[in-house]
Amino acid sequence: MVGTENGQPASEKYTRSMADQIEKDLGKEARRDFHDAKQGPDRTPQQLKEDAANIYRDYGKEDKLPSWMTPQ
């Protein structure tokens, strides 16, 4: 099932893609932080984007946040 913006959980492929990009930009520790941000059930794409933006901000690299990860 592909994640959508209407409350459906994000697909594993989408989540893994975000995690891979975070690791590429910020390192393994940031990827772990991204995975640790999960609270409760599977996250929607919008929630993942918000988590990613927070990780980039925490690492002082908000300027490196890819446009496809930018929260709406």
mmCIF file as Biopython writes it, N, C-alpha, C and O atoms, coordinates in Angstrom:
data_model
#
loop_
_atom_site.group_PDB
_atom_site.id
_atom_site.type_symbol
_atom_site.label_atom_id
_atom_site.label_alt_id
_atom_site.label_comp_id
_atom_site.label_asym_id
_atom_site.label_entity_id
_atom_site.label_seq_id
_atom_site.pdbx_PDB_ins_code
_atom_site.Cartn_x
_atom_site.Cartn_y
_atom_site.Cartn_z
_atom_site.occupancy
_atom_site.B_iso_or_equiv
_atom_site.auth_seq_id
_atom_site.auth_asym_id
_atom_site.pdbx_PDB_model_num
ATOM 1   N N  . MET A ? 1  ? 0.853  -1.191 0.000  1.0 0.0 1  A 1 
ATOM 2   C CA . MET A ? 1  ? 0.000  0.000  0.000  1.0 0.0 1  A 1 
ATOM 3   C C  . MET A ? 1  ? 0.889  1.241  0.000  1.0 0.0 1  A 1 
ATOM 4   O O  . MET A ? 1  ? 1.795  1.371  0.824  1.0 0.0 1  A 1 
ATOM 5   N N  . VAL A ? 2  ? 0.630  2.106  -0.890 1.0 0.0 2  A 1 
ATOM 6   C CA . VAL A ? 2  ? 1.392  3.346  -1.001 1.0 0.0 2  A 1 
ATOM 7   C C  . VAL A ? 2  ? 0.800  4.382  -0.056 1.0 0.0 2  A 1 
ATOM 8   O O  . VAL A ? 2  ? -0.416 4.562  -0.003 1.0 0.0 2  A 1 
ATOM 9   N N  . GLY A ? 3  ? 1.672  5.065  0.693  1.0 0.0 3  A 1 
ATOM 10  C CA . GLY A ? 3  ? 1.195  6.108  1.596  1.0 0.0 3  A 1 
ATOM 11  C C  . GLY A ? 3  ? 0.705  7.314  0.831  1.0 0.0 3  A 1 
ATOM 12  O O  . GLY A ? 3  ? 1.241  7.657  -0.223 1.0 0.0 3  A 1 
ATOM 13  N N  . THR A ? 4  ? -0.311 7.952  1.364  1.0 0.0 4  A 1 
ATOM 14  C CA . THR A ? 4  ? -0.837 9.160  0.749  1.0 0.0 4  A 1 
ATOM 15  C C  . THR A ? 4  ? -0.974 10.216 1.826  1.0 0.0 4  A 1 
ATOM 16  O O  . THR A ? 4  ? -0.723 9.943  3.000  1.0 0.0 4  A 1 
ATOM 17  N N  . GLU A ? 5  ? -1.361 11.395 1.448  1.0 0.0 5  A 1 
ATOM 18  C CA . GLU A ? 5  ? -1.492 12.496 2.387  1.0 0.0 5  A 1 
ATOM 19  C C  . GLU A ? 5  ? -2.826 12.477 3.133  1.0 0.0 5  A 1 
ATOM 20  O O  . GLU A ? 5  ? -3.078 13.363 3.950  1.0 0.0 5  A 1 
ATOM 21  N N  . ASN A ? 6  ? -3.690 11.487 2.871  1.0 0.0 6  A 1 
ATOM 22  C CA . ASN A ? 6  ? -5.011 11.477 3.485  1.0 0.0 6  A 1 
ATOM 23  C C  . ASN A ? 6  ? -5.090 10.615 4.739  1.0 0.0 6  A 1 
ATOM 24  O O  . ASN A ? 6  ? -6.162 10.096 5.048  1.0 0.0 6  A 1 
ATOM 25  N N  . GLY A ? 7  ? -4.025 10.449 5.447  1.0 0.0 7  A 1 
ATOM 26  C CA . GLY A ? 7  ? -4.048 9.706  6.693  1.0 0.0 7  A 1 
ATOM 27  C C  . GLY A ? 7  ? -3.621 8.264  6.565  1.0 0.0 7  A 1 
ATOM 28  O O  . GLY A ? 7  ? -3.532 7.567  7.575  1.0 0.0 7  A 1 
ATOM 29  N N  . GLN A ? 8  ? -3.353 7.790  5.360  1.0 0.0 8  A 1 
ATOM 30  C CA . GLN A ? 8  ? -2.872 6.430  5.168  1.0 0.0 8  A 1 
ATOM 31  C C  . GLN A ? 8  ? -1.410 6.352  5.614  1.0 0.0 8  A 1 
ATOM 32  O O  . GLN A ? 8  ? -0.653 7.302  5.416  1.0 0.0 8  A 1 
ATOM 33  N N  . PRO A ? 9  ? -1.012 5.231  6.211  1.0 0.0 9  A 1 
ATOM 34  C CA . PRO A ? 9  ? 0.404  5.084  6.586  1.0 0.0 9  A 1 
ATOM 35  C C  . PRO A ? 9  ? 1.302  5.128  5.346  1.0 0.0 9  A 1 
ATOM 36  O O  . PRO A ? 9  ? 0.910  4.707  4.258  1.0 0.0 9  A 1 
ATOM 37  N N  . ALA A ? 10 ? 2.487  5.639  5.538  1.0 0.0 10 A 1 
ATOM 38  C CA . ALA A ? 10 ? 3.470  5.668  4.452  1.0 0.0 10 A 1 
ATOM 39  C C  . ALA A ? 10 ? 3.941  4.247  4.173  1.0 0.0 10 A 1 
ATOM 40  O O  . ALA A ? 10 ? 3.983  3.408  5.073  1.0 0.0 10 A 1 
ATOM 41  N N  . SER A ? 11 ? 4.288  3.988  2.942  1.0 0.0 11 A 1 
ATOM 42  C CA . SER A ? 11 ? 4.790  2.660  2.581  1.0 0.0 11 A 1 
ATOM 43  C C  . SER A ? 11 ? 6.185  2.470  3.176  1.0 0.0 11 A 1 
ATOM 44  O O  . SER A ? 11 ? 6.883  3.432  3.494  1.0 0.0 11 A 1 
ATOM 45  N N  . GLU A ? 12 ? 6.568  1.202  3.315  1.0 0.0 12 A 1 
ATOM 46  C CA . GLU A ? 12 ? 7.914  0.904  3.807  1.0 0.0 12 A 1 
ATOM 47  C C  . GLU A ? 12 ? 8.976  1.464  2.868  1.0 0.0 12 A 1 
ATOM 48  O O  . GLU A ? 12 ? 10.006 1.970  3.312  1.0 0.0 12 A 1 
ATOM 49  N N  . LYS A ? 13 ? 8.717  1.368  1.571  1.0 0.0 13 A 1 
ATOM 50  C CA . LYS A ? 13 ? 9.664  1.873  0.571  1.0 0.0 13 A 1 
ATOM 51  C C  . LYS A ? 13 ? 9.869  3.381  0.731  1.0 0.0 13 A 1 
ATOM 52  O O  . LYS A ? 13 ? 10.998 3.866  0.663  1.0 0.0 13 A 1 
ATOM 53  N N  . TYR A ? 14 ? 8.787  4.114  0.941  1.0 0.0 14 A 1 
ATOM 54  C CA . TYR A ? 14 ? 8.858  5.565  1.119  1.0 0.0 14 A 1 
ATOM 55  C C  . TYR A ? 14 ? 9.651  5.904  2.390  1.0 0.0 14 A 1 
ATOM 56  O O  . TYR A ? 14 ? 10.512 6.784  2.380  1.0 0.0 14 A 1 
ATOM 57  N N  . THR A ? 15 ? 9.346  5.197  3.473  1.0 0.0 15 A 1 
ATOM 58  C CA . THR A ? 15 ? 10.034 5.431  4.745  1.0 0.0 15 A 1 
ATOM 59  C C  . THR A ? 15 ? 11.513 5.107  4.629  1.0 0.0 15 A 1 
ATOM 60  O O  . THR A ? 15 ? 12.356 5.860  5.116  1.0 0.0 15 A 1 
ATOM 61  N N  . ARG A ? 16 ? 11.830 3.999  3.993  1.0 0.0 16 A 1 
ATOM 62  C CA . ARG A ? 16 ? 13.227 3.595  3.822  1.0 0.0 16 A 1 
ATOM 63  C C  . ARG A ? 16 ? 13.980 4.606  2.963  1.0 0.0 16 A 1 
ATOM 64  O O  . ARG A ? 16 ? 15.144 4.910  3.227  1.0 0.0 16 A 1 
ATOM 65  N N  . SER A ? 17 ? 13.314 5.124  1.938  1.0 0.0 17 A 1 
ATOM 66  C CA . SER A ? 17 ? 13.936 6.118  1.072  1.0 0.0 17 A 1 
ATOM 67  C C  . SER A ? 17 ? 14.300 7.376  1.870  1.0 0.0 17 A 1 
ATOM 68  O O  . SER A ? 17 ? 15.381 7.940  1.704  1.0 0.0 17 A 1 
ATOM 69  N N  . MET A ? 18 ? 13.380 7.801  2.735  1.0 0.0 18 A 1 
ATOM 70  C CA . MET A ? 18 ? 13.657 8.977  3.569  1.0 0.0 18 A 1 
ATOM 71  C C  . MET A ? 18 ? 14.829 8.693  4.512  1.0 0.0 18 A 1 
ATOM 72  O O  . MET A ? 18 ? 15.723 9.525  4.667  1.0 0.0 18 A 1 
ATOM 73  N N  . ALA A ? 19 ? 14.820 7.524  5.135  1.0 0.0 19 A 1 
ATOM 74  C CA . ALA A ? 19 ? 15.879 7.164  6.074  1.0 0.0 19 A 1 
ATOM 75  C C  . ALA A ? 19 ? 17.234 7.096  5.364  1.0 0.0 19 A 1 
ATOM 76  O O  . ALA A ? 19 ? 18.242 7.545  5.910  1.0 0.0 19 A 1 
ATOM 77  N N  . ASP A ? 20 ? 17.261 6.540  4.154  1.0 0.0 20 A 1 
ATOM 78  C CA . ASP A ? 20 ? 18.508 6.473  3.384  1.0 0.0 20 A 1 
ATOM 79  C C  . ASP A ? 20 ? 19.041 7.874  3.080  1.0 0.0 20 A 1 
ATOM 80  O O  . ASP A ? 20 ? 20.241 8.121  3.190  1.0 0.0 20 A 1 
ATOM 81  N N  . GLN A ? 21 ? 18.148 8.788  2.698  1.0 0.0 21 A 1 
ATOM 82  C CA . GLN A ? 21 ? 18.570 10.157 2.387  1.0 0.0 21 A 1 
ATOM 83  C C  . GLN A ? 21 ? 19.089 10.853 3.644  1.0 0.0 21 A 1 
ATOM 84  O O  . GLN A ? 21 ? 20.084 11.575 3.587  1.0 0.0 21 A 1 
ATOM 85  N N  . ILE A ? 22 ? 18.427 10.641 4.768  1.0 0.0 22 A 1 
ATOM 86  C CA . ILE A ? 22 ? 18.875 11.244 6.029  1.0 0.0 22 A 1 
ATOM 87  C C  . ILE A ? 22 ? 20.257 10.730 6.388  1.0 0.0 22 A 1 
ATOM 88  O O  . ILE A ? 22 ? 21.118 11.507 6.802  1.0 0.0 22 A 1 
ATOM 89  N N  . GLU A ? 23 ? 20.483 9.418  6.235  1.0 0.0 23 A 1 
ATOM 90  C CA . GLU A ? 23 ? 21.803 8.857  6.535  1.0 0.0 23 A 1 
ATOM 91  C C  . GLU A ? 23 ? 22.860 9.429  5.591  1.0 0.0 23 A 1 
ATOM 92  O O  . GLU A ? 23 ? 23.968 9.747  6.021  1.0 0.0 23 A 1 
ATOM 93  N N  . LYS A ? 24 ? 22.525 9.558  4.325  1.0 0.0 24 A 1 
ATOM 94  C CA . LYS A ? 24 ? 23.469 10.117 3.344  1.0 0.0 24 A 1 
ATOM 95  C C  . LYS A ? 24 ? 23.847 11.557 3.713  1.0 0.0 24 A 1 
ATOM 96  O O  . LYS A ? 24 ? 25.018 11.931 3.640  1.0 0.0 24 A 1 
ATOM 97  N N  . ASP A ? 25 ? 22.856 12.360 4.109  1.0 0.0 25 A 1 
ATOM 98  C CA . ASP A ? 25 ? 23.096 13.766 4.410  1.0 0.0 25 A 1 
ATOM 99  C C  . ASP A ? 25 ? 23.699 13.995 5.799  1.0 0.0 25 A 1 
ATOM 100 O O  . ASP A ? 25 ? 24.560 14.857 5.972  1.0 0.0 25 A 1 
ATOM 101 N N  . LEU A ? 26 ? 23.239 13.215 6.793  1.0 0.0 26 A 1 
ATOM 102 C CA . LEU A ? 26 ? 23.566 13.534 8.186  1.0 0.0 26 A 1 
ATOM 103 C C  . LEU A ? 26 ? 24.286 12.436 8.950  1.0 0.0 26 A 1 
ATOM 104 O O  . LEU A ? 26 ? 24.841 12.703 10.016 1.0 0.0 26 A 1 
ATOM 105 N N  . GLY A ? 27 ? 24.296 11.214 8.440  1.0 0.0 27 A 1 
ATOM 106 C CA . GLY A ? 27 ? 24.993 10.123 9.102  1.0 0.0 27 A 1 
ATOM 107 C C  . GLY A ? 27 ? 24.058 9.113  9.763  1.0 0.0 27 A 1 
ATOM 108 O O  . GLY A ? 27 ? 22.844 9.303  9.840  1.0 0.0 27 A 1 
ATOM 109 N N  . LYS A ? 28 ? 24.683 8.022  10.242 1.0 0.0 28 A 1 
ATOM 110 C CA . LYS A ? 28 ? 23.921 6.918  10.818 1.0 0.0 28 A 1 
ATOM 111 C C  . LYS A ? 28 ? 23.159 7.302  12.078 1.0 0.0 28 A 1 
ATOM 112 O O  . LYS A ? 28 ? 22.039 6.838  12.291 1.0 0.0 28 A 1 
ATOM 113 N N  . GLU A ? 29 ? 23.747 8.131  12.902 1.0 0.0 29 A 1 
ATOM 114 C CA . GLU A ? 29 ? 23.080 8.533  14.139 1.0 0.0 29 A 1 
ATOM 115 C C  . GLU A ? 29 ? 21.776 9.282  13.839 1.0 0.0 29 A 1 
ATOM 116 O O  . GLU A ? 29 ? 20.776 9.092  14.532 1.0 0.0 29 A 1 
ATOM 117 N N  . ALA A ? 30 ? 21.789 10.117 12.822 1.0 0.0 30 A 1 
ATOM 118 C CA . ALA A ? 30 ? 20.572 10.844 12.432 1.0 0.0 30 A 1 
ATOM 119 C C  . ALA A ? 30 ? 19.509 9.872  11.923 1.0 0.0 30 A 1 
ATOM 120 O O  . ALA A ? 30 ? 18.320 10.042 12.192 1.0 0.0 30 A 1 
ATOM 121 N N  . ARG A ? 31 ? 19.947 8.857  11.190 1.0 0.0 31 A 1 
ATOM 122 C CA . ARG A ? 31 ? 18.988 7.842  10.715 1.0 0.0 31 A 1 
ATOM 123 C C  . ARG A ? 31 ? 18.350 7.140  11.905 1.0 0.0 31 A 1 
ATOM 124 O O  . ARG A ? 31 ? 17.141 6.910  11.916 1.0 0.0 31 A 1 
ATOM 125 N N  . ARG A ? 32 ? 19.143 6.803  12.894 1.0 0.0 32 A 1 
ATOM 126 C CA . ARG A ? 32 ? 18.603 6.166  14.102 1.0 0.0 32 A 1 
ATOM 127 C C  . ARG A ? 32 ? 17.616 7.098  14.800 1.0 0.0 32 A 1 
ATOM 128 O O  . ARG A ? 32 ? 16.562 6.660  15.261 1.0 0.0 32 A 1 
ATOM 129 N N  . ASP A ? 33 ? 17.955 8.375  14.877 1.0 0.0 33 A 1 
ATOM 130 C CA . ASP A ? 33 ? 17.051 9.354  15.495 1.0 0.0 33 A 1 
ATOM 131 C C  . ASP A ? 33 ? 15.735 9.425  14.739 1.0 0.0 33 A 1 
ATOM 132 O O  . ASP A ? 33 ? 14.671 9.543  15.347 1.0 0.0 33 A 1 
ATOM 133 N N  . PHE A ? 34 ? 15.805 9.354  13.417 1.0 0.0 34 A 1 
ATOM 134 C CA . PHE A ? 34 ? 14.597 9.384  12.589 1.0 0.0 34 A 1 
ATOM 135 C C  . PHE A ? 34 ? 13.702 8.180  12.910 1.0 0.0 34 A 1 
ATOM 136 O O  . PHE A ? 34 ? 12.492 8.327  13.080 1.0 0.0 34 A 1 
ATOM 137 N N  . HIS A ? 35 ? 14.303 7.004  12.992 1.0 0.0 35 A 1 
ATOM 138 C CA . HIS A ? 35 ? 13.521 5.810  13.315 1.0 0.0 35 A 1 
ATOM 139 C C  . HIS A ? 35 ? 12.983 5.865  14.738 1.0 0.0 35 A 1 
ATOM 140 O O  . HIS A ? 35 ? 11.875 5.395  14.996 1.0 0.0 35 A 1 
ATOM 141 N N  . ASP A ? 36 ? 13.753 6.434  15.667 1.0 0.0 36 A 1 
ATOM 142 C CA . ASP A ? 36 ? 13.330 6.529  17.067 1.0 0.0 36 A 1 
ATOM 143 C C  . ASP A ? 36 ? 12.212 7.538  17.271 1.0 0.0 36 A 1 
ATOM 144 O O  . ASP A ? 36 ? 11.563 7.528  18.317 1.0 0.0 36 A 1 
ATOM 145 N N  . ALA A ? 37 ? 11.974 8.403  16.305 1.0 0.0 37 A 1 
ATOM 146 C CA . ALA A ? 37 ? 10.927 9.423  16.434 1.0 0.0 37 A 1 
ATOM 147 C C  . ALA A ? 37 ? 9.537  8.806  16.389 1.0 0.0 37 A 1 
ATOM 148 O O  . ALA A ? 37 ? 8.556  9.445  16.769 1.0 0.0 37 A 1 
ATOM 149 N N  . LYS A ? 38 ? 9.453  7.570  15.925 1.0 0.0 38 A 1 
ATOM 150 C CA . LYS A ? 38 ? 8.144  6.918  15.792 1.0 0.0 38 A 1 
ATOM 151 C C  . LYS A ? 38 ? 7.503  6.719  17.164 1.0 0.0 38 A 1 
ATOM 152 O O  . LYS A ? 38 ? 8.106  6.161  18.081 1.0 0.0 38 A 1 
ATOM 153 N N  . GLN A ? 39 ? 6.281  7.187  17.272 1.0 0.0 39 A 1 
ATOM 154 C CA . GLN A ? 39 ? 5.492  6.984  18.480 1.0 0.0 39 A 1 
ATOM 155 C C  . GLN A ? 39 ? 4.122  6.500  18.037 1.0 0.0 39 A 1 
ATOM 156 O O  . GLN A ? 39 ? 3.451  7.172  17.253 1.0 0.0 39 A 1 
ATOM 157 N N  . GLY A ? 40 ? 3.708  5.366  18.520 1.0 0.0 40 A 1 
ATOM 158 C CA . GLY A ? 40 ? 2.399  4.853  18.164 1.0 0.0 40 A 1 
ATOM 159 C C  . GLY A ? 40 ? 2.411  4.083  16.859 1.0 0.0 40 A 1 
ATOM 160 O O  . GLY A ? 40 ? 3.418  3.475  16.498 1.0 0.0 40 A 1 
ATOM 161 N N  . PRO A ? 41 ? 1.279  4.111  16.145 1.0 0.0 41 A 1 
ATOM 162 C CA . PRO A ? 41 ? 1.154  3.335  14.902 1.0 0.0 41 A 1 
ATOM 163 C C  . PRO A ? 41 ? 2.001  3.927  13.774 1.0 0.0 41 A 1 
ATOM 164 O O  . PRO A ? 41 ? 2.669  4.948  13.941 1.0 0.0 41 A 1 
ATOM 165 N N  . ASP A ? 42 ? 1.953  3.258  12.628 1.0 0.0 42 A 1 
ATOM 166 C CA . ASP A ? 42 ? 2.716  3.724  11.460 1.0 0.0 42 A 1 
ATOM 167 C C  . ASP A ? 42 ? 2.366  5.169  11.140 1.0 0.0 42 A 1 
ATOM 168 O O  . ASP A ? 42 ? 1.226  5.608  11.295 1.0 0.0 42 A 1 
ATOM 169 N N  . ARG A ? 43 ? 3.383  5.893  10.687 1.0 0.0 43 A 1 
ATOM 170 C CA . ARG A ? 43 ? 3.219  7.316  10.415 1.0 0.0 43 A 1 
ATOM 171 C C  . ARG A ? 43 ? 2.794  7.576  8.977  1.0 0.0 43 A 1 
ATOM 172 O O  . ARG A ? 43 ? 3.089  6.804  8.065  1.0 0.0 43 A 1 
ATOM 173 N N  . THR A ? 44 ? 2.094  8.685  8.809  1.0 0.0 44 A 1 
ATOM 174 C CA . THR A ? 44 ? 1.686  9.122  7.471  1.0 0.0 44 A 1 
ATOM 175 C C  . THR A ? 44 ? 2.876  9.820  6.815  1.0 0.0 44 A 1 
ATOM 176 O O  . THR A ? 44 ? 3.831  10.189 7.499  1.0 0.0 44 A 1 
ATOM 177 N N  . PRO A ? 45 ? 2.827  10.001 5.504  1.0 0.0 45 A 1 
ATOM 178 C CA . PRO A ? 45 ? 3.907  10.740 4.843  1.0 0.0 45 A 1 
ATOM 179 C C  . PRO A ? 45 ? 4.112  12.132 5.451  1.0 0.0 45 A 1 
ATOM 180 O O  . PRO A ? 45 ? 5.252  12.575 5.593  1.0 0.0 45 A 1 
ATOM 181 N N  . GLN A ? 46 ? 3.034  12.822 5.808  1.0 0.0 46 A 1 
ATOM 182 C CA . GLN A ? 46 ? 3.155  14.161 6.391  1.0 0.0 46 A 1 
ATOM 183 C C  . GLN A ? 46 ? 3.895  14.097 7.732  1.0 0.0 46 A 1 
ATOM 184 O O  . GLN A ? 46 ? 4.741  14.944 8.017  1.0 0.0 46 A 1 
ATOM 185 N N  . GLN A ? 47 ? 3.575  13.095 8.551  1.0 0.0 47 A 1 
ATOM 186 C CA . GLN A ? 47 ? 4.255  12.947 9.843  1.0 0.0 47 A 1 
ATOM 187 C C  . GLN A ? 47 ? 5.731  12.641 9.631  1.0 0.0 47 A 1 
ATOM 188 O O  . GLN A ? 47 ? 6.582  13.152 10.360 1.0 0.0 47 A 1 
ATOM 189 N N  . LEU A ? 48 ? 6.038  11.814 8.642  1.0 0.0 48 A 1 
ATOM 190 C CA . LEU A ? 48 ? 7.439  11.504 8.342  1.0 0.0 48 A 1 
ATOM 191 C C  . LEU A ? 48 ? 8.194  12.758 7.905  1.0 0.0 48 A 1 
ATOM 192 O O  . LEU A ? 48 ? 9.338  12.975 8.306  1.0 0.0 48 A 1 
ATOM 193 N N  . LYS A ? 49 ? 7.549  13.575 7.086  1.0 0.0 49 A 1 
ATOM 194 C CA . LYS A ? 49 ? 8.182  14.819 6.638  1.0 0.0 49 A 1 
ATOM 195 C C  . LYS A ? 49 ? 8.452  15.745 7.818  1.0 0.0 49 A 1 
ATOM 196 O O  . LYS A ? 49 ? 9.503  16.384 7.875  1.0 0.0 49 A 1 
ATOM 197 N N  . GLU A ? 50 ? 7.520  15.822 8.753  1.0 0.0 50 A 1 
ATOM 198 C CA . GLU A ? 50 ? 7.720  16.652 9.943  1.0 0.0 50 A 1 
ATOM 199 C C  . GLU A ? 50 ? 8.862  16.103 10.790 1.0 0.0 50 A 1 
ATOM 200 O O  . GLU A ? 50 ? 9.685  16.868 11.292 1.0 0.0 50 A 1 
ATOM 201 N N  . ASP A ? 51 ? 8.917  14.780 10.952 1.0 0.0 51 A 1 
ATOM 202 C CA . ASP A ? 51 ? 10.017 14.155 11.698 1.0 0.0 51 A 1 
ATOM 203 C C  . ASP A ? 51 ? 11.360 14.447 11.027 1.0 0.0 51 A 1 
ATOM 204 O O  . ASP A ? 51 ? 12.342 14.777 11.691 1.0 0.0 51 A 1 
ATOM 205 N N  . ALA A ? 52 ? 11.384 14.320 9.699  1.0 0.0 52 A 1 
ATOM 206 C CA . ALA A ? 52 ? 12.624 14.570 8.959  1.0 0.0 52 A 1 
ATOM 207 C C  . ALA A ? 52 ? 13.066 16.022 9.113  1.0 0.0 52 A 1 
ATOM 208 O O  . ALA A ? 52 ? 14.245 16.294 9.339  1.0 0.0 52 A 1 
ATOM 209 N N  . ALA A ? 53 ? 12.125 16.950 8.991  1.0 0.0 53 A 1 
ATOM 210 C CA . ALA A ? 53 ? 12.460 18.370 9.146  1.0 0.0 53 A 1 
ATOM 211 C C  . ALA A ? 53 ? 13.038 18.630 10.534 1.0 0.0 53 A 1 
ATOM 212 O O  . ALA A ? 53 ? 13.983 19.405 10.680 1.0 0.0 53 A 1 
ATOM 213 N N  . ASN A ? 54 ? 12.474 17.986 11.550 1.0 0.0 54 A 1 
ATOM 214 C CA . ASN A ? 54 ? 12.990 18.149 12.912 1.0 0.0 54 A 1 
ATOM 215 C C  . ASN A ? 54 ? 14.399 17.589 13.047 1.0 0.0 54 A 1 
ATOM 216 O O  . ASN A ? 54 ? 15.237 18.186 13.723 1.0 0.0 54 A 1 
ATOM 217 N N  . ILE A ? 55 ? 14.671 16.461 12.422 1.0 0.0 55 A 1 
ATOM 218 C CA . ILE A ? 55 ? 16.014 15.861 12.475 1.0 0.0 55 A 1 
ATOM 219 C C  . ILE A ? 55 ? 17.025 16.797 11.816 1.0 0.0 55 A 1 
ATOM 220 O O  . ILE A ? 55 ? 18.085 17.061 12.382 1.0 0.0 55 A 1 
ATOM 221 N N  . TYR A ? 56 ? 16.703 17.297 10.626 1.0 0.0 56 A 1 
ATOM 222 C CA . TYR A ? 56 ? 17.623 18.207 9.935  1.0 0.0 56 A 1 
ATOM 223 C C  . TYR A ? 56 ? 17.845 19.470 10.768 1.0 0.0 56 A 1 
ATOM 224 O O  . TYR A ? 56 ? 18.965 19.975 10.845 1.0 0.0 56 A 1 
ATOM 225 N N  . ARG A ? 57 ? 16.794 19.973 11.384 1.0 0.0 57 A 1 
ATOM 226 C CA . ARG A ? 57 ? 16.912 21.165 12.233 1.0 0.0 57 A 1 
ATOM 227 C C  . ARG A ? 57 ? 17.787 20.868 13.452 1.0 0.0 57 A 1 
ATOM 228 O O  . ARG A ? 57 ? 18.643 21.674 13.817 1.0 0.0 57 A 1 
ATOM 229 N N  . ASP A ? 58 ? 17.570 19.707 14.080 1.0 0.0 58 A 1 
ATOM 230 C CA . ASP A ? 58 ? 18.360 19.317 15.247 1.0 0.0 58 A 1 
ATOM 231 C C  . ASP A ? 58 ? 19.847 19.206 14.921 1.0 0.0 58 A 1 
ATOM 232 O O  . ASP A ? 58 ? 20.698 19.487 15.765 1.0 0.0 58 A 1 
ATOM 233 N N  . TYR A ? 59 ? 20.149 18.796 13.697 1.0 0.0 59 A 1 
ATOM 234 C CA . TYR A ? 59 ? 21.540 18.644 13.280 1.0 0.0 59 A 1 
ATOM 235 C C  . TYR A ? 59 ? 22.088 19.925 12.636 1.0 0.0 59 A 1 
ATOM 236 O O  . TYR A ? 59 ? 23.215 19.941 12.142 1.0 0.0 59 A 1 
ATOM 237 N N  . GLY A ? 60 ? 21.298 20.982 12.645 1.0 0.0 60 A 1 
ATOM 238 C CA . GLY A ? 60 ? 21.743 22.259 12.102 1.0 0.0 60 A 1 
ATOM 239 C C  . GLY A ? 60 ? 21.901 22.256 10.591 1.0 0.0 60 A 1 
ATOM 240 O O  . GLY A ? 60 ? 22.689 23.027 10.043 1.0 0.0 60 A 1 
ATOM 241 N N  . LYS A ? 61 ? 21.165 21.403 9.927  1.0 0.0 61 A 1 
ATOM 242 C CA . LYS A ? 61 ? 21.303 21.262 8.472  1.0 0.0 61 A 1 
ATOM 243 C C  . LYS A ? 61 ? 19.972 21.462 7.754  1.0 0.0 61 A 1 
ATOM 244 O O  . LYS A ? 61 ? 19.720 20.835 6.725  1.0 0.0 61 A 1 
ATOM 245 N N  . GLU A ? 62 ? 19.114 22.339 8.296  1.0 0.0 62 A 1 
ATOM 246 C CA . GLU A ? 62 ? 17.803 22.518 7.666  1.0 0.0 62 A 1 
ATOM 247 C C  . GLU A ? 62 ? 17.915 22.952 6.204  1.0 0.0 62 A 1 
ATOM 248 O O  . GLU A ? 62 ? 16.989 22.730 5.423  1.0 0.0 62 A 1 
ATOM 249 N N  . ASP A ? 63 ? 19.035 23.565 5.827  1.0 0.0 63 A 1 
ATOM 250 C CA . ASP A ? 63 ? 19.242 23.979 4.441  1.0 0.0 63 A 1 
ATOM 251 C C  . ASP A ? 63 ? 19.476 22.780 3.517  1.0 0.0 63 A 1 
ATOM 252 O O  . ASP A ? 63 ? 19.364 22.918 2.299  1.0 0.0 63 A 1 
ATOM 253 N N  . LYS A ? 64 ? 19.800 21.604 4.074  1.0 0.0 64 A 1 
ATOM 254 C CA . LYS A ? 64 ? 20.024 20.407 3.271  1.0 0.0 64 A 1 
ATOM 255 C C  . LYS A ? 64 ? 18.759 19.563 3.113  1.0 0.0 64 A 1 
ATOM 256 O O  . LYS A ? 64 ? 18.782 18.556 2.405  1.0 0.0 64 A 1 
ATOM 257 N N  . LEU A ? 65 ? 17.662 19.951 3.753  1.0 0.0 65 A 1 
ATOM 258 C CA . LEU A ? 65 ? 16.423 19.175 3.682  1.0 0.0 65 A 1 
ATOM 259 C C  . LEU A ? 65 ? 15.926 19.148 2.240  1.0 0.0 65 A 1 
ATOM 260 O O  . LEU A ? 65 ? 15.616 20.193 1.669  1.0 0.0 65 A 1 
ATOM 261 N N  . PRO A ? 66 ? 15.850 17.949 1.645  1.0 0.0 66 A 1 
ATOM 262 C CA . PRO A ? 66 ? 15.367 17.856 0.262  1.0 0.0 66 A 1 
ATOM 263 C C  . PRO A ? 66 ? 13.931 18.363 0.153  1.0 0.0 66 A 1 
ATOM 264 O O  . PRO A ? 66 ? 13.142 18.226 1.088  1.0 0.0 66 A 1 
ATOM 265 N N  . SER A ? 67 ? 13.609 18.936 -0.969 1.0 0.0 67 A 1 
ATOM 266 C CA . SER A ? 67 ? 12.274 19.531 -1.153 1.0 0.0 67 A 1 
ATOM 267 C C  . SER A ? 67 ? 11.167 18.491 -1.001 1.0 0.0 67 A 1 
ATOM 268 O O  . SER A ? 67 ? 10.088 18.833 -0.518 1.0 0.0 67 A 1 
ATOM 269 N N  . TRP A ? 68 ? 11.387 17.247 -1.390 1.0 0.0 68 A 1 
ATOM 270 C CA . TRP A ? 68 ? 10.350 16.229 -1.289 1.0 0.0 68 A 1 
ATOM 271 C C  . TRP A ? 68 ? 10.095 15.808 0.160  1.0 0.0 68 A 1 
ATOM 272 O O  . TRP A ? 68 ? 9.121  15.109 0.437  1.0 0.0 68 A 1 
ATOM 273 N N  . MET A ? 69 ? 10.965 16.228 1.089  1.0 0.0 69 A 1 
ATOM 274 C CA . MET A ? 69 ? 10.779 15.933 2.505  1.0 0.0 69 A 1 
ATOM 275 C C  . MET A ? 69 ? 10.179 17.125 3.256  1.0 0.0 69 A 1 
ATOM 276 O O  . MET A ? 69 ? 9.895  17.019 4.449  1.0 0.0 69 A 1 
ATOM 277 N N  . THR A ? 70 ? 9.989  18.227 2.592  1.0 0.0 70 A 1 
ATOM 278 C CA . THR A ? 70 ? 9.481  19.438 3.250  1.0 0.0 70 A 1 
ATOM 279 C C  . THR A ? 70 ? 8.018  19.263 3.636  1.0 0.0 70 A 1 
ATOM 280 O O  . THR A ? 70 ? 7.189  18.938 2.786  1.0 0.0 70 A 1 
ATOM 281 N N  . PRO A ? 71 ? 7.689  19.476 4.922  1.0 0.0 71 A 1 
ATOM 282 C CA . PRO A ? 71 ? 6.279  19.370 5.345  1.0 0.0 71 A 1 
ATOM 283 C C  . PRO A ? 71 ? 5.425  20.410 4.619  1.0 0.0 71 A 1 
ATOM 284 O O  . PRO A ? 71 ? 5.888  21.504 4.298  1.0 0.0 71 A 1 
ATOM 285 N N  . GLN A ? 72 ? 4.178  20.044 4.371  1.0 0.0 72 A 1 
ATOM 286 C CA . GLN A ? 72 ? 3.242  20.925 3.677  1.0 0.0 72 A 1 
ATOM 287 C C  . GLN A ? 72 ? 2.626  21.899 4.652  1.0 0.0 72 A 1 
ATOM 288 O O  . GLN A ? 72 ? 1.807  22.730 4.260  1.0 0.0 72 A 1 
#
